[in-house]
Amino acid sequence: MKENIKTTSSAVATSIEGNKKPIIVIDESSGAHGNKRSAAASSQMQLLGLAKKFVLDGGLISADKQIPIEDRSHKRARISALRKQHNLEIIIQMSLGYCSSDEVTDKADPDWFTTFTQLAEDVSNKTMQDLWAKILAGEISQPGSFSTKTLKIFREMSITDAKLLAKACSLAVSDHAKRNIRIISGAYQMPSLFNFFNKQREQNIPLSQFSLSYADLLVLADNHLLFVQETESSPMDKLEALHFTFNGSPLTLSAKKANCVLQFYKFTPIGAELARLISDSGNSDYLQHLKSALSENFSIVEG
């Protein structure tokens, strides 16, 4: 006895014969006549779509309609190679838009380019392709901007990780060259006989209030983008100033008292390299909170 069970989509049916393992049969002819597939497809339909796209659906097709497994393997290899070629060509095309047509630069390293192509060839997400294009343009324009180690770390990052890095960059200050990047997390005046009981001696910035939780910091640290251990500046003299850039504009922090210390989370060298891919988009609410919260020990001036 043979029983056919139709699913909600007419394109898929499950065949159960005796005690054999169920086989999902894909009926390609029904797609044109059925209702349009909803944007929110079921997990089964999504898996079927991926299997077909990557030529891994042979085991889901009835035996009488299957092509030999060797032919399926060759087809998958050919489609995979074409997909990689297509991805790289898109990235190259995007990258040209970020390169100067008249600026003369040092010769690019062919070995670096080989590593780049090996790591970028499987990237099909448009947002991530754009970031890879910026990396390529940055390295061609100024060789040594992105290490191969940075490329390998970036390849393991998801679009969610990239968005988290952008969020961290929106709260960060940097030096002029963007080599030292940090997120200010607080400040205090070193304890002494005169200020020991002053409740305003220490200030902490609640980064979670600006959508960067401690869990986010741990994720950034896990991706080798941020040192999770909070660090401090050396004690500053009265009126001593630290000069930063925030959102592309100068930012000066001046100590109002002697022995003031600034606390911050520092980007790793890899994090600093990848931060160059993020356009300046500082969080103005964070800056205003910074000015208010640190006013006991620091004056903060823009420009």
Backbone as CSV, one residue per row, in Angstrom:
resi,resn,N_x,N_y,N_z,CA_x,CA_y,CA_z,C_x,C_y,C_z
1,MET,0.848,-1.189,0.000,0.000,0.000,0.000,0.876,1.228,0.000
2,LYS,0.512,2.217,-0.785,1.319,3.435,-0.909,0.443,4.630,-0.597
3,GLU,0.941,5.505,0.277,0.155,6.656,0.704,0.908,7.925,0.365
4,ASN,0.294,8.848,-0.326,0.903,10.144,-0.656,0.292,11.214,0.223
5,ILE,1.132,11.943,0.919,0.667,13.002,1.813,1.098,14.336,1.231
6,LYS,0.161,15.185,0.843,0.474,16.497,0.271,0.708,17.503,1.399
7,THR,1.706,18.341,1.234,1.943,19.419,2.196,1.169,20.635,1.745
8,THR,1.292,21.757,2.504,0.594,22.989,2.142,1.109,23.546,0.830
9,SER,2.340,23.224,0.462,2.853,23.641,-0.836,2.693,22.488,-1.803
10,SER,2.121,22.761,-2.974,1.903,21.708,-3.947,3.187,21.245,-4.590
11,ALA,4.293,21.957,-4.321,5.569,21.617,-4.938,6.265,20.484,-4.215
12,VAL,5.784,20.099,-3.023,6.471,19.087,-2.232,5.486,18.023,-1.782
13,ALA,5.886,16.771,-1.882,5.074,15.673,-1.371,5.982,14.687,-0.675
14,THR,5.456,14.011,0.348,6.243,13.024,1.067,5.713,11.641,0.739
15,SER,6.595,10.769,0.296,6.189,9.413,-0.074,6.661,8.438,0.991
16,ILE,5.721,7.626,1.526,6.052,6.643,2.547,5.624,5.279,2.037
17,GLU,6.580,4.374,1.918,6.278,3.053,1.403,6.794,2.015,2.380
18,GLY,5.884,1.285,2.980,6.269,0.276,3.958,6.975,0.937,5.129
19,ASN,8.114,0.361,5.521,8.900,0.904,6.618,10.106,1.697,6.128
20,LYS,10.114,1.987,4.812,11.256,2.714,4.260,11.282,4.144,4.770
21,LYS,12.484,4.714,4.695,12.675,6.099,5.123,11.905,7.037,4.197
22,PRO,11.216,8.061,4.726,10.445,8.960,3.878,11.347,9.661,2.861
23,ILE,10.825,9.794,1.645,11.536,10.521,0.600,10.693,11.725,0.222
24,ILE,11.299,12.889,0.238,10.597,14.102,-0.145,10.770,14.290,-1.642
25,VAL,9.689,14.311,-2.367,9.736,14.418,-3.819,9.425,15.849,-4.227
26,ILE,10.304,16.426,-5.032,10.123,17.795,-5.490,9.464,17.769,-6.853
27,ASP,8.272,18.306,-6.928,7.537,18.357,-8.186,7.758,19.723,-8.816
28,GLU,8.648,19.804,-9.797,9.035,21.074,-10.382,7.949,21.645,-11.267
29,SER,7.032,20.833,-11.713,6.028,21.324,-12.652,4.894,22.068,-11.975
30,SER,4.750,21.897,-10.657,3.605,22.485,-9.971,3.824,23.919,-9.560
31,GLY,5.075,24.389,-9.598,5.380,25.729,-9.109,4.670,26.828,-9.868
32,ALA,4.515,26.647,-11.188,3.946,27.710,-12.003,2.452,27.874,-11.776
33,HIS,1.785,26.819,-11.288,0.329,26.861,-11.149,-0.115,27.112,-9.714
34,GLY,0.797,26.912,-8.749,0.411,27.063,-7.357,0.418,28.518,-6.919
35,ASN,0.022,28.739,-5.674,0.079,30.085,-5.122,1.514,30.497,-4.901
36,LYS,1.756,31.793,-4.875,3.104,32.300,-4.641,3.566,31.905,-3.244
37,ARG,4.813,31.499,-3.160,5.360,31.098,-1.867,5.514,32.332,-0.979
38,SER,5.091,32.242,0.252,5.191,33.389,1.147,6.642,33.675,1.469
39,ALA,6.894,34.943,1.810,8.272,35.362,2.111,8.813,34.599,3.310
40,ALA,7.941,34.302,4.282,8.361,33.582,5.480,8.124,32.088,5.264
41,ALA,9.028,31.428,4.540,8.872,30.008,4.234,9.181,29.170,5.468
42,SER,8.620,27.977,5.495,8.884,27.068,6.606,10.339,26.620,6.568
43,SER,10.815,26.070,7.680,12.204,25.607,7.741,12.449,24.507,6.719
44,GLN,11.428,23.647,6.511,11.578,22.571,5.526,11.734,23.138,4.117
45,MET,10.911,24.126,3.788,10.985,24.726,2.461,12.305,25.466,2.261
46,GLN,12.778,26.130,3.318,14.073,26.824,3.216,15.209,25.829,2.978
47,LEU,15.172,24.700,3.697,16.201,23.683,3.518,16.157,23.095,2.108
48,LEU,14.951,22.846,1.607,14.809,22.328,0.255,15.362,23.305,-0.776
49,GLY,15.095,24.599,-0.540,15.598,25.614,-1.456,17.110,25.669,-1.475
50,LEU,17.720,25.594,-0.279,19.188,25.612,-0.194,19.792,24.359,-0.825
51,ALA,19.169,23.204,-0.552,19.675,21.947,-1.111,19.663,21.983,-2.636
52,LYS,18.591,22.532,-3.187,18.496,22.611,-4.644,19.514,23.603,-5.203
53,LYS,19.662,24.758,-4.537,20.589,25.791,-4.998,22.026,25.289,-5.017
54,PHE,22.377,24.472,-4.016,23.748,23.978,-3.906,23.895,22.549,-4.466
55,VAL,22.911,22.116,-5.218,22.921,20.800,-5.886,23.170,19.683,-4.877
56,LEU,22.400,19.691,-3.796,22.493,18.652,-2.770,21.126,18.012,-2.536
57,ASP,20.266,18.119,-3.532,18.906,17.613,-3.391,18.711,16.254,-4.055
58,GLY,19.821,15.613,-4.503,19.693,14.329,-5.208,19.003,13.265,-4.384
59,GLY,19.308,13.198,-3.085,18.704,12.190,-2.230,17.252,12.453,-1.919
60,LEU,16.749,13.639,-2.294,15.356,13.997,-2.030,14.472,13.748,-3.250
61,ILE,15.078,13.336,-4.339,14.343,13.095,-5.581,14.152,11.594,-5.763
62,SER,12.993,11.202,-6.257,12.721,9.773,-6.458,13.773,9.159,-7.371
63,ALA,14.097,7.893,-7.133,15.212,7.218,-7.806,15.095,7.247,-9.321
64,ASP,13.871,7.165,-9.845,13.701,7.124,-11.299,13.972,8.465,-11.975
65,LYS,14.039,9.551,-11.170,14.294,10.875,-11.730,15.699,11.391,-11.402
66,GLN,16.457,10.626,-10.631,17.801,11.059,-10.227,18.784,10.897,-11.378
67,ILE,19.709,11.859,-11.494,20.849,11.686,-12.390,21.946,10.996,-11.582
68,PRO,22.895,10.317,-12.216,23.943,9.605,-11.470,24.653,10.520,-10.467
69,ILE,25.041,9.949,-9.338,25.663,10.749,-8.278,26.972,11.392,-8.745
70,GLU,27.701,10.725,-9.648,28.937,11.310,-10.163,28.641,12.576,-10.960
71,ASP,27.581,12.537,-11.744,27.183,13.720,-12.510,26.719,14.835,-11.585
72,ARG,26.013,14.456,-10.507,25.567,15.465,-9.542,26.761,16.128,-8.874
73,SER,27.797,15.323,-8.566,28.999,15.852,-7.937,29.704,16.846,-8.858
74,HIS,29.822,16.500,-10.146,30.460,17.395,-11.110,29.644,18.678,-11.279
75,LYS,28.335,18.532,-11.289,27.465,19.701,-11.432,27.619,20.639,-10.236
76,ARG,27.664,20.047,-9.025,27.823,20.873,-7.819,29.162,21.611,-7.832
77,ALA,30.235,20.922,-8.251,31.556,21.554,-8.306,31.564,22.699,-9.316
78,ARG,30.893,22.488,-10.456,30.868,23.531,-11.484,30.074,24.749,-11.002
79,ILE,28.915,24.505,-10.394,28.088,25.612,-9.907,28.792,26.345,-8.767
80,SER,29.487,25.592,-7.899,30.234,26.209,-6.803,31.334,27.121,-7.352
81,ALA,32.052,26.650,-8.367,33.123,27.457,-8.971,32.553,28.710,-9.625
82,LEU,31.409,28.572,-10.288,30.772,29.725,-10.925,30.304,30.743,-9.884
83,ARG,29.760,30.218,-8.763,29.297,31.115,-7.701,30.470,31.897,-7.106
84,LYS,31.578,31.226,-6.859,32.764,31.898,-6.315,33.297,32.950,-7.282
85,GLN,33.328,32.590,-8.557,33.782,33.537,-9.576,32.879,34.769,-9.599
86,HIS,31.575,34.533,-9.544,30.600,35.635,-9.556,30.772,36.534,-8.336
87,ASN,30.953,35.928,-7.157,31.137,36.710,-5.932,32.366,37.606,-6.028
88,LEU,33.484,37.047,-6.493,34.722,37.823,-6.589,34.601,38.943,-7.615
89,GLU,33.941,38.681,-8.712,33.788,39.719,-9.729,32.954,40.887,-9.210
90,ILE,31.918,40.583,-8.412,31.106,41.649,-7.813,31.948,42.479,-6.847
91,ILE,32.754,41.801,-6.014,33.600,42.503,-5.043,34.624,43.390,-5.758
92,ILE,35.237,42.880,-6.830,36.198,43.677,-7.600,35.513,44.914,-8.180
93,GLN,34.323,44.709,-8.724,33.577,45.822,-9.314,33.254,46.879,-8.258
94,MET,32.799,46.431,-7.080,32.518,47.369,-5.982,33.773,48.104,-5.558
95,SER,34.883,47.365,-5.482,36.134,47.925,-4.978,36.668,49.039,-5.866
96,LEU,36.460,48.923,-7.169,36.935,49.956,-8.094,36.353,51.323,-7.754
97,GLY,35.116,51.316,-7.262,34.474,52.575,-6.895,35.111,53.260,-5.705
98,TYR,35.876,52.501,-4.901,36.552,53.079,-3.735,38.014,53.418,-4.025
99,CYS,38.503,53.104,-5.217,39.904,53.359,-5.584,40.031,54.665,-6.368
100,SER,41.176,55.304,-6.194,41.457,56.532,-6.943,41.955,56.175,-8.337
101,SER,41.550,56.955,-9.330,41.957,56.698,-10.709,43.271,57.390,-11.077
102,ASP,43.734,58.321,-10.224,44.948,59.075,-10.568,46.037,59.037,-9.493
103,GLU,45.705,58.555,-8.282,46.698,58.523,-7.203,47.654,57.342,-7.389
104,VAL,48.964,57.634,-7.383,49.984,56.596,-7.545,50.296,55.982,-6.184
105,THR,50.296,54.643,-6.111,50.538,53.955,-4.835,51.641,52.915,-5.009
106,ASP,52.089,52.363,-3.880,53.074,51.280,-3.927,52.438,50.032,-4.524
107,LYS,53.297,49.133,-5.015,52.813,47.909,-5.642,52.150,47.003,-4.610
108,ALA,50.967,46.499,-4.959,50.237,45.593,-4.058,50.929,44.235,-4.004
109,ASP,50.769,43.551,-2.890,51.383,42.241,-2.674,50.515,41.151,-3.313
110,PRO,51.016,40.434,-4.339,50.214,39.372,-4.985,49.825,38.255,-4.020
111,ASP,50.704,37.940,-3.043,50.380,36.893,-2.072,49.199,37.317,-1.197
112,TRP,49.185,38.598,-0.828,48.055,39.118,-0.036,46.778,39.005,-0.857
113,PHE,46.865,39.341,-2.137,45.681,39.290,-3.009,45.179,37.859,-3.166
114,THR,46.101,36.905,-3.240,45.707,35.497,-3.332,44.937,35.072,-2.089
115,THR,45.452,35.454,-0.917,44.757,35.141,0.340,43.393,35.799,0.371
116,PHE,43.335,37.037,-0.099,42.067,37.781,-0.131,41.023,37.038,-0.958
117,THR,41.403,36.610,-2.166,40.439,35.932,-3.041,39.980,34.609,-2.448
118,GLN,40.900,33.886,-1.784,40.534,32.608,-1.172,39.519,32.786,-0.049
119,LEU,39.626,33.894,0.677,38.733,34.128,1.814,37.425,34.792,1.409
120,ALA,37.445,35.570,0.337,36.260,36.356,-0.045,35.367,35.650,-1.058
121,GLU,35.840,34.575,-1.659,35.112,33.977,-2.774,33.754,33.389,-2.392
122,ASP,33.561,33.048,-1.144,32.279,32.463,-0.723,31.311,33.490,-0.149
123,VAL,31.692,34.765,-0.157,30.853,35.818,0.427,29.828,36.284,-0.602
124,SER,28.554,36.048,-0.326,27.495,36.445,-1.258,26.570,37.518,-0.710
125,ASN,26.631,37.777,0.602,25.818,38.832,1.197,26.305,40.190,0.696
126,LYS,25.398,41.013,0.174,25.783,42.278,-0.459,26.481,43.229,0.508
127,THR,25.991,43.292,1.749,26.617,44.181,2.738,28.037,43.732,3.041
128,MET,28.232,42.428,3.221,29.565,41.911,3.501,30.476,42.040,2.272
129,GLN,29.916,41.867,1.088,30.708,42.068,-0.127,31.232,43.497,-0.197
130,ASP,30.395,44.442,0.195,30.808,45.849,0.178,31.964,46.095,1.150
131,LEU,31.915,45.452,2.315,32.994,45.595,3.289,34.288,44.957,2.775
132,TRP,34.160,43.799,2.122,35.341,43.171,1.523,35.917,44.053,0.411
133,ALA,35.037,44.710,-0.328,35.487,45.625,-1.380,36.262,46.797,-0.782
134,LYS,35.805,47.289,0.364,36.516,48.390,1.035,37.885,47.931,1.531
135,ILE,37.956,46.699,2.026,39.242,46.156,2.464,40.214,46.105,1.291
136,LEU,39.747,45.579,0.166,40.597,45.461,-1.014,41.063,46.838,-1.490
137,ALA,40.150,47.784,-1.575,40.504,49.136,-2.018,41.489,49.784,-1.048
138,GLY,41.268,49.571,0.258,42.169,50.143,1.255,43.571,49.581,1.161
139,GLU,43.676,48.275,0.927,44.987,47.636,0.829,45.698,48.019,-0.472
140,ILE,44.968,48.100,-1.580,45.577,48.490,-2.852,46.050,49.948,-2.779
141,SER,45.256,50.793,-2.141,45.607,52.214,-2.029,46.771,52.444,-1.082
142,GLN,46.822,51.643,-0.009,47.895,51.782,0.982,48.279,50.388,1.476
143,PRO,49.195,49.717,0.777,49.596,48.359,1.169,50.030,48.291,2.628
144,GLY,49.561,47.249,3.315,49.859,47.092,4.733,48.736,47.552,5.633
145,SER,47.643,48.063,5.044,46.521,48.552,5.850,45.783,47.421,6.552
146,PHE,45.695,46.253,5.887,44.956,45.120,6.446,45.833,43.874,6.374
147,SER,46.133,43.313,7.527,46.967,42.110,7.578,46.155,40.892,7.168
148,THR,46.852,39.827,6.773,46.148,38.585,6.429,45.456,38.003,7.664
149,LYS,46.022,38.257,8.835,45.373,37.805,10.079,44.025,38.486,10.245
150,THR,43.977,39.782,9.927,42.718,40.520,10.001,41.708,39.959,9.009
151,LEU,42.174,39.615,7.805,41.278,39.023,6.808,40.654,37.732,7.322
152,LYS,41.470,36.891,7.958,40.975,35.602,8.452,39.969,35.791,9.585
153,ILE,40.221,36.773,10.446,39.266,37.060,11.522,37.964,37.583,10.925
154,PHE,38.077,38.482,9.958,36.893,39.083,9.341,36.057,38.029,8.613
155,ARG,36.722,37.032,8.030,35.992,35.985,7.304,35.080,35.204,8.239
156,GLU,35.453,35.104,9.515,34.647,34.363,10.485,33.511,35.199,11.051
157,MET,33.492,36.494,10.745,32.462,37.373,11.287,31.191,37.306,10.450
158,SER,30.056,37.378,11.134,28.767,37.413,10.455,28.344,38.858,10.243
159,ILE,27.255,39.054,9.532,26.724,40.399,9.345,26.319,40.998,10.692
160,THR,25.859,40.140,11.611,25.506,40.612,12.964,26.745,41.119,13.694
161,ASP,27.858,40.392,13.560,29.114,40.825,14.183,29.576,42.160,13.597
162,ALA,29.413,42.322,12.287,29.823,43.567,11.625,28.978,44.743,12.126
163,LYS,27.686,44.504,12.312,26.810,45.557,12.829,27.176,45.918,14.264
164,LEU,27.580,44.920,15.046,27.996,45.162,16.425,29.273,45.999,16.452
165,LEU,30.194,45.714,15.537,31.410,46.529,15.434,31.062,47.973,15.089
166,ALA,30.115,48.162,14.178,29.683,49.513,13.806,29.078,50.239,15.002
167,LYS,28.328,49.493,15.829,27.734,50.084,17.034,28.825,50.526,18.012
168,ALA,29.852,49.694,18.174,30.967,50.047,19.056,31.708,51.269,18.519
169,CYS,31.872,51.340,17.205,32.565,52.478,16.593,31.795,53.781,16.803
170,SER,30.463,53.697,16.908,29.658,54.908,17.101,29.863,55.519,18.477
171,LEU,30.458,54.750,19.403,30.725,55.253,20.758,32.211,55.513,20.988
172,ALA,33.028,55.258,19.983,34.482,55.262,20.181,35.123,56.595,19.830
173,VAL,36.220,56.877,20.523,37.092,57.997,20.178,38.407,57.399,19.678
174,SER,39.125,58.169,18.874,40.366,57.641,18.318,41.391,58.745,18.181
175,ASP,42.632,58.327,17.927,43.635,59.320,17.580,43.422,59.706,16.120
176,HIS,44.231,60.658,15.647,44.023,61.199,14.308,44.172,60.124,13.238
177,ALA,45.076,59.178,13.431,45.347,58.142,12.428,44.426,56.936,12.565
178,LYS,43.547,56.939,13.548,42.624,55.826,13.813,43.358,54.535,14.120
179,ARG,44.532,54.639,14.736,45.266,53.435,15.124,44.965,53.047,16.566
180,ASN,44.695,54.019,17.397,44.328,53.766,18.791,42.880,54.198,18.987
181,ILE,42.015,53.213,19.144,40.579,53.474,19.266,40.099,52.935,20.606
182,ARG,39.296,53.721,21.284,38.829,53.298,22.611,37.420,53.810,22.876
183,ILE,36.720,53.120,23.753,35.386,53.536,24.192,35.506,53.976,25.642
184,ILE,35.278,55.245,25.898,35.391,55.773,27.261,34.261,55.202,28.115
185,SER,34.628,54.627,29.254,33.640,53.953,30.106,33.525,54.578,31.493
186,GLY,34.374,55.558,31.787,34.298,56.194,33.091,35.529,57.019,33.400
187,ALA,35.555,57.577,34.595,36.694,58.383,35.042,36.660,58.472,36.564
188,TYR,37.794,58.801,37.144,37.830,59.030,38.593,39.060,59.856,38.949
189,GLN,39.016,60.422,40.146,40.188,61.104,40.697,40.792,60.181,41.740
190,MET,42.087,60.005,41.678,42.743,59.101,42.623,42.449,59.529,44.059
191,PRO,42.177,58.556,44.932,41.792,58.900,46.311,42.917,59.590,47.079
192,SER,42.491,60.525,47.906,43.436,61.238,48.775,42.691,61.633,50.047
193,LEU,43.394,62.240,50.964,42.794,62.652,52.229,41.685,63.671,52.010
194,PHE,41.811,64.464,50.920,40.861,65.560,50.701,39.616,65.142,49.921
195,ASN,39.670,64.021,49.200,38.507,63.661,48.372,37.937,62.278,48.690
196,PHE,38.441,61.641,49.725,38.075,60.256,49.990,36.566,60.079,50.167
197,PHE,35.915,61.045,50.767,34.474,60.926,51.039,33.625,61.647,49.985
198,ASN,34.259,62.102,48.932,33.522,62.782,47.866,32.824,61.749,46.976
199,LYS,31.504,61.732,46.983,30.754,60.745,46.213,30.869,60.970,44.711
200,GLN,31.278,62.162,44.303,31.420,62.469,42.881,32.823,62.166,42.358
201,ARG,33.631,61.513,43.186,35.018,61.247,42.785,35.097,60.256,41.623
202,GLU,34.142,59.334,41.533,34.129,58.322,40.467,32.875,58.466,39.607
203,GLN,33.050,58.257,38.294,31.920,58.286,37.360,32.009,57.072,36.433
204,ASN,30.877,56.413,36.243,30.809,55.276,35.325,29.814,55.580,34.214
205,ILE,30.165,55.203,32.993,29.275,55.406,31.848,28.532,54.099,31.575
206,PRO,27.198,54.086,31.687,26.431,52.851,31.415,26.320,52.610,29.902
207,LEU,27.257,51.863,29.343,27.278,51.647,27.893,26.027,50.917,27.403
208,SER,25.430,50.108,28.286,24.209,49.388,27.898,23.067,50.359,27.594
209,GLN,23.141,51.537,28.164,22.137,52.563,27.896,22.205,53.014,26.434
210,PHE,23.348,52.752,25.804,23.543,53.144,24.405,23.692,51.898,23.517
211,SER,22.966,50.853,23.914,22.834,49.604,23.134,24.137,48.837,22.974
212,LEU,25.035,48.986,23.934,26.258,48.184,23.917,26.405,47.532,25.294
213,SER,25.858,46.336,25.427,25.857,45.652,26.714,27.201,44.975,26.968
214,TYR,27.367,44.482,28.190,28.611,43.765,28.509,28.706,42.487,27.680
215,ALA,27.559,41.871,27.390,27.556,40.682,26.529,28.075,41.031,25.132
216,ASP,27.718,42.222,24.651,28.228,42.684,23.353,29.742,42.861,23.399
217,LEU,30.243,43.389,24.503,31.695,43.553,24.659,32.397,42.201,24.621
218,LEU,31.766,41.203,25.232,32.347,39.852,25.221,32.380,39.281,23.799
219,VAL,31.331,39.546,23.015,31.298,39.082,21.627,32.404,39.764,20.822
220,LEU,32.567,41.062,21.020,33.636,41.795,20.334,35.008,41.242,20.725
221,ALA,35.159,40.922,22.004,36.422,40.351,22.471,36.643,38.961,21.881
222,ASP,35.566,38.181,21.773,35.668,36.834,21.215,36.084,36.866,19.738
223,ASN,35.724,37.951,19.062,36.108,38.140,17.660,37.445,38.879,17.519
224,HIS,38.159,39.032,18.644,39.480,39.657,18.650,39.444,41.119,18.190
225,LEU,38.337,41.804,18.496,38.177,43.195,18.078,38.374,44.179,19.229
226,LEU,38.227,43.695,20.466,38.252,44.565,21.635,38.888,43.830,22.800
227,PHE,39.677,44.547,23.598,40.189,43.977,24.845,39.089,44.106,25.892
228,VAL,38.639,42.983,26.438,37.509,43.031,27.356,37.910,43.595,28.716
229,GLN,39.213,43.560,29.017,39.679,44.117,30.288,39.733,45.639,30.187
230,GLU,39.028,46.317,31.068,39.026,47.776,31.074,40.413,48.305,31.414
231,THR,40.878,49.326,30.694,42.190,49.920,30.950,42.041,51.382,31.353
232,GLU,43.142,51.969,31.783,43.108,53.335,32.302,44.256,54.166,31.735
233,SER,44.026,55.463,31.698,45.115,56.372,31.362,45.995,56.545,32.594
234,SER,47.157,57.080,32.412,47.980,57.422,33.565,47.362,58.641,34.253
235,PRO,47.600,58.845,35.552,47.039,60.007,36.252,47.458,61.312,35.562
236,MET,46.504,62.199,35.369,46.750,63.437,34.631,46.895,64.621,35.570
237,ASP,47.736,65.549,35.167,47.869,66.795,35.926,46.675,67.700,35.647
238,LYS,46.478,68.658,36.514,45.404,69.623,36.306,45.636,70.386,35.001
239,LEU,44.585,70.498,34.189,44.582,71.166,32.875,45.290,70.365,31.777
240,GLU,45.849,69.204,32.126,46.426,68.356,31.087,45.303,67.849,30.187
241,ALA,45.573,67.787,28.888,44.517,67.459,27.926,44.851,66.212,27.112
242,LEU,43.807,65.499,26.746,43.902,64.377,25.818,43.124,64.757,24.562
243,HIS,43.730,64.525,23.401,43.111,64.934,22.138,42.657,63.699,21.359
244,PHE,41.389,63.685,21.010,40.804,62.570,20.282,40.043,63.074,19.055
245,THR,39.524,62.101,18.313,38.575,62.388,17.223,37.313,61.599,17.497
246,PHE,36.168,62.273,17.387,34.877,61.608,17.571,33.971,62.014,16.422
247,ASN,33.452,61.024,15.710,32.590,61.286,14.569,33.273,62.185,13.534
248,GLY,34.594,62.009,13.392,35.341,62.770,12.403,35.732,64.169,12.834
249,SER,35.356,64.572,14.053,35.660,65.925,14.542,36.547,65.854,15.780
250,PRO,37.391,66.878,15.996,38.271,66.875,17.175,37.469,66.911,18.480
251,LEU,38.013,66.236,19.487,37.400,66.201,20.816,38.523,66.282,21.845
252,THR,38.439,67.259,22.744,39.492,67.471,23.737,38.944,67.260,25.142
253,LEU,39.605,66.389,25.906,39.252,66.164,27.304,40.353,66.751,28.174
254,SER,40.000,67.704,29.025,40.975,68.365,29.896,40.640,68.075,31.354
255,ALA,41.654,67.701,32.111,41.457,67.397,33.536,41.213,68.686,34.317
256,LYS,40.181,68.696,35.135,39.881,69.864,35.955,40.686,69.857,37.256
257,LYS,41.152,68.666,37.635,41.880,68.516,38.900,43.112,67.667,38.655
258,ALA,43.973,67.632,39.631,45.159,66.775,39.529,44.781,65.322,39.802
259,ASN,45.559,64.404,39.222,45.404,62.955,39.448,44.071,62.396,38.950
260,CYS,43.572,62.933,37.843,42.358,62.393,37.230,42.743,61.273,36.262
261,VAL,41.914,60.242,36.225,42.194,59.059,35.402,40.992,58.769,34.520
262,LEU,41.259,58.452,33.264,40.201,58.114,32.317,40.175,56.598,32.129
263,GLN,38.985,56.012,32.137,38.822,54.562,31.960,38.206,54.281,30.590
264,PHE,38.638,53.186,29.969,38.118,52.896,28.630,38.358,51.438,28.235
265,TYR,37.600,51.010,27.230,37.830,49.728,26.565,38.575,50.019,25.270
266,LYS,39.652,49.291,25.034,40.501,49.583,23.892,40.303,48.549,22.779
267,PHE,40.249,49.033,21.535,40.178,48.139,20.390,41.521,47.436,20.207
268,THR,41.481,46.197,19.765,42.709,45.480,19.414,43.233,46.034,18.087
269,PRO,44.487,45.714,17.708,44.982,46.138,16.388,44.090,45.667,15.246
270,ILE,43.546,44.442,15.370,42.632,43.940,14.335,41.343,44.760,14.323
271,GLY,40.815,45.051,15.508,39.608,45.867,15.607,39.822,47.251,15.025
272,ALA,41.014,47.822,15.279,41.327,49.154,14.746,41.410,49.131,13.225
273,GLU,41.960,48.054,12.666,42.033,47.944,11.206,40.634,47.857,10.605
274,LEU,39.795,47.011,11.178,38.448,46.824,10.631,37.555,48.037,10.883
275,ALA,37.873,48.821,11.911,37.080,50.025,12.187,37.199,51.048,11.055
276,ARG,38.260,50.946,10.263,38.418,51.861,9.120,37.348,51.642,8.064
277,LEU,36.704,50.472,8.104,35.652,50.186,7.131,34.353,50.893,7.486
278,ILE,34.233,51.329,8.745,32.982,51.907,9.235,32.998,53.419,9.029
279,SER,31.983,53.929,8.363,31.873,55.375,8.167,31.604,56.063,9.498
280,ASP,32.123,57.290,9.638,31.901,58.050,10.871,30.409,58.272,11.091
281,SER,29.939,57.831,12.242,28.529,58.008,12.595,28.409,57.961,14.109
282,GLY,28.973,58.972,14.750,29.018,59.000,16.210,27.649,59.131,16.843
283,ASN,27.497,58.535,18.018,26.252,58.599,18.775,26.247,59.902,19.577
284,SER,25.463,60.874,19.130,25.450,62.199,19.767,24.894,62.142,21.184
285,ASP,23.949,61.231,21.436,23.404,61.092,22.793,24.490,60.626,23.762
286,TYR,25.329,59.707,23.289,26.435,59.219,24.121,27.398,60.361,24.436
287,LEU,27.703,61.190,23.451,28.636,62.300,23.672,28.076,63.293,24.688
288,GLN,26.792,63.598,24.578,26.188,64.531,25.539,26.198,63.951,26.945
289,HIS,25.931,62.654,27.044,25.975,61.997,28.358,27.406,62.014,28.905
290,LEU,28.371,61.817,28.036,29.780,61.821,28.434,30.157,63.174,29.029
291,LYS,29.746,64.236,28.372,30.054,65.590,28.857,29.469,65.828,30.239
292,SER,28.237,65.372,30.420,27.565,65.583,31.705,28.135,64.688,32.806
293,ALA,28.326,63.416,32.496,28.746,62.448,33.510,30.161,62.692,34.009
294,LEU,31.044,63.146,33.129,32.457,63.325,33.508,32.778,64.763,33.929
295,SER,31.755,65.597,34.026,31.982,67.034,34.277,32.664,67.325,35.617
296,GLU,32.564,66.399,36.556,33.212,66.595,37.867,34.722,66.647,37.711
297,ASN,35.275,65.814,36.830,36.731,65.707,36.707,37.287,66.180,35.363
298,PHE,36.438,66.226,34.336,36.918,66.596,32.993,36.005,67.598,32.324
299,SER,36.597,68.485,31.558,35.830,69.329,30.632,36.029,68.758,29.242
300,ILE,34.974,68.666,28.486,35.014,68.068,27.152,34.580,69.104,26.134
301,VAL,35.465,69.366,25.183,35.211,70.409,24.185,35.303,69.808,22.795
302,GLU,34.283,70.081,21.977,34.301,69.647,20.572,34.964,70.712,19.710
303,GLY,35.623,70.244,18.648,36.203,71.167,17.677,37.569,71.684,18.074
